[in-house]
Amino acid sequence: MGFWKSLFSSADAPSATKSMSIALESVEGASDRGSHVYFSTDREIDLYELEELCSAVGWSRRPLRKVKKAIQHSFLVVTMWEQRGTQRRLIGFSRATSDHAFNATIWDVVVHPDFQSQGFGKALMKHIIKKLRSEDISNITLFADPQVVDFYRRLGFMSDPEGIKGMFWYPD
């Protein structure tokens, strides 16, 4: 629970800017790349670049008009960028929906395969959770595919402790 405790006890206020430079040099391999990695909450994202990122991890294509709408209607959007000289590359993405008071659900967490297993996913999750907590959101949920459940468990997420199962409705 140290991960969550560090988020809840943090007294520093979030940056008022849309982009935030985060020192990820402590993340294994970040400084070895000769680049700078930073987060942004700017929603002006090249949807084709986002689609390439999602494709790189094996996600199926989604209609760009729906992706754009999902981003526009999200409570929070966090992107992670690698800056190498004048070149900038989208390497991570996540978003959250919320009732703006109590609850938020994190969606579409994706980190480029070149940056996986090096702490970048953990940094992305820590950043989005910290932003949600700064908005006084206390109940943060997500849905995880079986192959990434352990990743989220290591970050302090747990299955519903009361054993309540989520329910879903899908069109026929």
C-alpha positions in Angstrom: 0.0 0.0 0.0 3.0 2.3 -0.1 2.1 3.4 -3.6 -1.3 4.7 -2.6 -0.1 6.2 0.6 2.4 8.3 -1.3 -0.4 9.6 -3.5 -2.7 10.4 -0.6 -0.2 12.1 1.6 1.4 14.3 -1.1 1.1 17.9 -0.3 2.3 19.4 -3.5 -0.3 21.1 -5.7 -0.7 20.0 -9.3 0.8 22.2 -12.0 -1.5 24.7 -13.6 0.1 24.2 -17.0 -1.2 21.8 -19.6 2.2 20.1 -20.0 4.2 19.0 -17.0 7.9 17.9 -17.1 8.4 15.0 -14.8 11.9 13.9 -13.9 11.8 10.2 -15.0 15.6 9.8 -14.8 15.0 7.6 -11.8 13.0 5.3 -14.0 15.3 2.5 -15.3 16.5 3.3 -18.8 15.0 6.8 -19.0 18.3 8.7 -19.0 20.0 6.0 -21.2 17.8 7.0 -24.1 19.3 10.4 -24.6 15.8 11.9 -24.5 13.4 13.7 -22.1 10.1 12.1 -21.1 7.2 14.3 -19.9 3.4 14.2 -19.3 0.7 16.5 -20.8 -3.0 17.0 -20.2 -3.4 18.8 -23.5 -6.3 17.1 -25.4 -5.1 18.2 -28.8 -3.7 14.8 -29.8 -2.9 13.6 -33.3 -5.5 10.7 -33.5 -3.4 8.9 -36.1 -0.4 9.0 -33.7 -2.6 7.6 -30.9 -3.9 4.9 -33.3 -0.3 3.9 -34.1 0.5 3.7 -30.3 -2.6 1.5 -29.7 -1.8 -0.6 -32.7 1.8 -1.1 -31.4 0.4 -2.9 -28.4 -2.0 -5.0 -30.4 -5.3 -3.2 -29.8 -7.8 -3.4 -32.6 -8.7 -0.3 -34.5 -11.4 2.0 -33.3 -13.3 4.6 -35.4 -11.3 7.8 -35.0 -14.5 9.9 -34.7 -15.4 7.8 -31.6 -11.9 8.1 -30.1 -12.0 11.9 -30.6 -15.4 12.0 -28.9 -14.2 9.8 -26.0 -11.3 12.1 -25.4 -13.4 15.2 -25.6 -15.9 13.8 -23.0 -13.2 12.5 -20.6 -12.7 14.1 -17.3 -9.0 13.8 -17.6 -6.6 12.9 -20.4 -2.9 12.2 -19.7 -0.3 11.6 -22.4 3.3 10.7 -22.1 5.8 12.0 -24.6 9.4 11.3 -25.5 11.3 14.4 -26.6 14.5 13.8 -28.5 15.9 17.0 -29.9 13.1 18.7 -31.8 11.3 15.3 -32.4 8.4 14.4 -30.1 6.8 11.0 -29.9 3.7 9.8 -28.1 4.7 6.9 -25.9 1.9 6.6 -23.4 -1.8 7.5 -23.0 -4.5 7.2 -20.4 -7.8 8.9 -19.7 -10.5 8.9 -17.0 -14.2 9.5 -16.9 -15.8 10.8 -13.7 -18.9 12.1 -11.9 -16.7 15.1 -10.9 -17.3 14.4 -7.2 -16.6 10.9 -5.9 -15.8 8.4 -8.6 -13.5 8.1 -11.6 -12.7 5.2 -13.9 -9.4 5.0 -15.7 -9.6 3.8 -19.4 -7.3 3.1 -22.3 -3.9 2.9 -20.4 -1.3 2.2 -23.1 2.5 2.4 -23.1 4.5 1.8 -26.2 6.3 -1.6 -26.1 9.7 0.0 -26.3 8.9 1.7 -23.0 7.2 -1.2 -21.2 8.8 -3.0 -18.2 11.0 0.0 -17.4 8.7 1.9 -14.9 7.0 4.2 -17.5 3.6 2.5 -17.1 3.9 2.9 -13.3 4.9 6.6 -13.7 1.9 7.1 -16.0 -0.5 5.5 -13.6 1.0 7.4 -10.6 0.5 10.7 -12.5 -3.1 10.1 -13.5 -4.0 9.0 -10.0 -2.3 12.0 -8.5 -4.2 14.3 -10.8 -7.5 12.6 -9.9 -6.7 12.8 -6.2 -6.0 16.5 -6.6 -9.6 16.9 -7.8 -10.7 15.2 -4.6 -11.8 12.0 -6.4 -11.5 9.2 -3.8 -12.9 6.2 -5.6 -10.8 5.2 -8.6 -11.6 2.1 -10.6 -10.5 0.5 -13.8 -11.1 -2.6 -15.9 -8.1 -4.7 -16.7 -7.5 -7.5 -19.2 -6.2 -10.7 -17.5 -2.6 -10.2 -18.8 -2.2 -6.9 -17.0 -4.1 -7.6 -13.7 -0.8 -8.2 -11.9 0.6 -4.9 -13.0 -2.4 -3.1 -11.5 -2.2 -5.2 -8.3 1.4 -4.1 -7.8 0.1 -0.5 -7.9 -2.3 -1.2 -5.1 -5.5 -1.9 -7.1 -7.5 -4.9 -5.9 -10.5 -6.9 -6.9 -13.7 -5.7 -5.3 -13.1 -6.7 -1.7 -16.8 -7.5 -1.2 -16.9 -9.8 -4.2 -19.5 -7.7 -6.1 -19.1 -8.5 -9.8 -19.4 -5.7 -12.4 -22.2 -6.0 -14.8 -22.3 -5.0 -18.4 -24.9 -4.5 -21.1 -23.9 -4.9 -24.7 -26.1 -4.4 -27.8 -27.2 -7.6 -29.5 
